[in-house]
């Protein structure tokens, strides 16, 4: 069953991960709606948009998030 919206708990887990990566929460945008596939991209404003994947299990997607962030930020 696809994930349609991102829960507060899931947002908290994403932010805990970005905290561990040293990213400022003010520069992270997490839309409440999901997409398939999910997406991590740098916006024109410089903020990092993290869109949760609708079809992958959340824990599996979250485990891959650091490499997606690295790819989006060039780090």
PEFENRA-V580202 format. One record per residue. N is the residue number from 1. PHI is phi in whole degrees, -180 to 180 (none if undefined). OMEGA is omega in whole degrees, -180 to 180 (* if undefined). D_CENTER is the distance of its C-alpha to the mean C-alpha in whole Angstrom. Layout:
N|PHI|OMEGA|D_CENTER, N|PHI|OMEGA|D_CENTER
This chain:
1|none|-178|20, 2|-66|175|17, 3|-82|-177|14, 4|-98|179|15, 5|-132|-179|13, 6|-93|-179|10, 7|-82|177|13, 8|-58|180|13, 9|-62|179|13, 10|-66|176|10, 11|-60|179|8, 12|-59|-180|11, 13|-66|177|10, 14|-63|-179|6, 15|-67|175|8, 16|-61|180|11, 17|-66|-180|9, 18|-67|174|9, 19|-61|-180|12, 20|-63|178|14, 21|-85|177|12, 22|80|180|14, 23|-93|-180|12, 24|-74|-179|13, 25|-60|179|12, 26|-65|-176|14, 27|-105|180|12, 28|-115|173|8, 29|-119|179|8, 30|-126|177|6, 31|-62|-180|9, 32|-76|178|11, 33|-91|-180|11, 34|-102|176|10, 35|-140|174|11, 36|-127|1|13, 37|-79|174|12, 38|-68|-173|8, 39|-152|170|7, 40|-128|-179|6, 41|-148|176|9, 42|-90|180|11, 43|-85|179|13, 44|-58|179|17, 45|-71|-176|17, 46|97|179|15, 47|-72|179|12, 48|-105|178|9, 49|-97|-179|7, 50|-119|-180|3, 51|-106|-177|5, 52|-69|178|6, 53|-72|-178|9, 54|-74|-170|12, 55|-103|179|14, 56|-85|173|13, 57|-56|-173|13, 58|-55|-177|10, 59|-62|178|12, 60|-67|178|12, 61|-62|-179|9, 62|-63|179|8, 63|-63|180|11, 64|-89|-175|10, 65|-59|-180|6, 66|-56|180|9, 67|-70|176|11, 68|-66|178|9, 69|-64|179|8, 70|-59|179|12, 71|-65|-178|12, 72|-74|-176|11, 73|-98|-179|13, 74|72|-177|16, 75|-95|*|16
